[in-house]
Amino acid sequence: QTLANQLGENGKLIVPVGDKVQQKLMIVTRQGNNFDIIEADSRSFVPLIGKRGWAD
């Protein structure tokens, strides 16, 4: 919610949501004080590693 609140009018946030193996792309669009959320196809991404990445 914090990132979405930083969006400007008609701003878009595209974020992968899920576990280490598979994620769904969520597209959040701000329209005034309302947020439209579209759930896109499932995807697999290379895991983020290092200090801020997935735990082993």
SULFENGI-V486059 format. One line per field, one symbol per residue. psi: psi as a letter, one per 40 degrees, with the letter a starting at -180 (. if undefined). Layout:
BEGIN
psi=???
END
This chain:
BEGIN
psi=dddddeiiheiihhhhhaaddiihhhhhhhgbeihhhhhaiiihihhhiadeaii.
END
